[in-house]
Amino acid sequence: FFFSSRRRHTRYGTVTGVQTCALPIFTVRDLNVYYGESHILRNVDLSIAPGQMVCLIGLNGVGKTTLLKTIIGLLNQRSGSIRLSGEEISARPPHQRARSGIGYVPQGREIIPQLTVRENLLLGLEAQPGGLSRQRHIDPLVFELFPVLEKFLNRRGGDLSGGQQQQLAIARALLGKPRLLLLDEPTEGIQPNVVLDIQRAVARIIRDSGIGVLLVEHHASFVRQADWYYAMQKGGVVASGPTSDLSQAAIQRFLSV
């Protein structure tokens, strides 16, 4: 499952006292995306190393969600490259990208309200090889991350609170055993205590698994948990660097709603 490694990784490799360059698990190069004739993403470059959290910041409408939807295959690119573990995945449909190792938690969560928590979780297993025809076991480690889900396994997803639905959406994505996890505004509209639970869960996932995380987020406290940031304006990346270097002026420039 996703708690297989106990080593902490960064953009520069495993933390052993010496920084060594790690090959990225995921790269985007010169990505251009259009809606009709409107140029939405402009020559976007980014990379994510194993065990690294990268945060994508920028004001509303600059293309962050468009980038995530393009990565997962819900939108088509006009040009550019998307690679996972060195393999070009641009031509693959969304279900194949999921089974290649990309987990996606969309803005708004998109859990199925009429299904129970258990049934929603089982849908996450479709991203594993063979899908539900071969996989029916819900790994109990998701309940360590989000104990409320085990308590409410037989409750309909639509009867959960917003924060509980977000925890369900993240757990569902993790059950696909992703190598890269995309999180689009995971703390939006959620009560502060659940925001902290989600932040701690994501930190543990990265610490214990070595997967990469691409986070779109407006909460500065969550952004600063990331190792690296990319800032977007008008569909392009205009700044990047360690989140420890983010100034208050940059926070106001890129995170104010």
C-alpha positions, 0 to 999 in steps of 0.5 A, a space after each residue: 500500500 502507500 505506507 511502504 517506505 519510512 524514508 523522507 524524500 525531498 526535491 533533492 532526494 532522501 534526507 541523509 544529511 547530503 542533498 542528492 539530485 532525485 529523478 522526478 516522478 512526474 514532469 510537465 514540459 511546454 504544456 499549452 491548453 486551449 478552450 476553443 481559441 482561448 489560450 488557457 495554459 501557456 508553456 507550463 513546466 513543472 516537476 515533482 520528485 518522489 516524496 515531494 509535496 509541490 504546491 500550485 498557487 495563484 489567484 482564482 482563474 489563472 489555470 490551476 484547476 485546468 492544469 490538474 484536469 489536463 494532467 488527469 486527462 479530462 482536458 486535451 492539450 494542444 502541445 507539450 509533454 506529460 510524463 509519469 516515471 519517465 513514460 509519456 502519458 499524454 495520449 492515454 485516456 483518464 482511466 488509463 492515467 489513473 491505473 498508471 498511478 495518478 490519483 485525483 481529488 477534484 475541487 468539490 470532492 465529487 463523492 457519489 451521494 447515494 452510495 454508502 461510504 464503503 461503496 464510495 471507497 470501493 470505487 477507488 479500487 477501480 484504479 488498481 490493475 484489474 479494478 473491482 473484479 480483482 480488488 475488494 479489500 479496503 486497506 485499513 490504513 485509510 481508517 488510521 488516516 480518517 477514523 470517522 470513515 470507519 465509523 460511518 461505513 454504512 452511511 450515505 456519502 451525501 449525509 456526511 459533512 463537507 469535511 467528512 466528504 473531503 476525507 472520503 474523497 482523499 481516502 478513495 483516491 489513495 485506495 488506487 495506490 497512486 504514485 502521484 496524488 493531485 489535490 484541488 483545494 482540499 480545505 475549501 469550505 471546511 471547518 478548521 479542525 478538519 483542515 488540520 486533520 487533512 493537513 496531518 493526513 497528507 503529511 503522513 502520506 508523504 512521509 510514509 509512502 514516498 509518493 508525490 503530491 501536487 496541491 492547489 491550495 489557498 491556505 498559507 499554513 498548508 502551502 508552507 508545508 509543501 517543499 516547493 511552489 509554482 506560482 501561476 498568472 495568466 496561465 503561465 508559471 511566473 515564479 517557483 522555489 522552496 516554500 521557505 522562501 515565500 515572502 509575505 508579499 508573495 503570499 498576498 500576491 498569489 494567495 489572496 482571493 
